[in-house]
Amino acid sequence: MTASAKIEQIVLDEICLAGEAWMGEVKQGQYFRIIDLEGNQAVDTLFISANNAEERYSATDTLAQNQQLYLEKGTTLFSNFARPIASIVDDNCGRHDTLGGACSCESNTVRYAHDKYPMHSCRNNFMYALAQHPIAKKHQLNVRHIGPNINFFMNVPVTAEGHLKFEDGVSAPGKYVEIKAEMDLIILISNCPQLNNPCNAYNPTKIQLVIRDA
Ligand SMILES: [Zn+2]
């Protein structure tokens, strides 16, 4: 953990293995840090209000309110009720994507080849976690609660012509992003298992997740 965080502030410190799903809960005012341990790892993330699962991270509200395409230090993340849901308070990666969406069986076939359909994907990770994780059961979450997500550490530049590109990274080993919860949150992560584009450097790797009190 960081030199600035005292050990008694840390309420959770876990590793999410390459390609796996993860769920956690963060209280309003707590800080949630994602560390890209080995670099160039896309971390597909959803934030859902723990008090009302109908309220969750909204990519469109966030882009519209910030008037900016990329997420970075200082960006406030907004919900589909146009309220601040979280904010990026620290970051040494530079920028994060919220345009590229989560990979799925369907996107694997459209982008790559029909025989890529059964490959492990972020949408499958989200559905698997929502089907069996105790936090999902506690909050009665299901596939309906999957919306457009954030891709932390993922490099999706928008070209001058307005096209999206999936490019090799802006991240590197040890880069991190720290998010302050602006309300009690459920966090759902797919540590992207994608092998067909450079967002994971064709090599999915583990991440570290740390929750701490203010
Ligand atoms: Zn993915």
Boltz pocket constraint, residues with backbone or C-beta under 6 A from the ligand:
constraints:
  - pocket:
      binder: B
      contacts: [[A, 42], [A, 44], [A, 102], [A, 103], [A, 104], [A, 121], [A, 122], [A, 123], [A, 190], [A, 192], [A, 193], [A, 194]]
      max_distance: 6.0
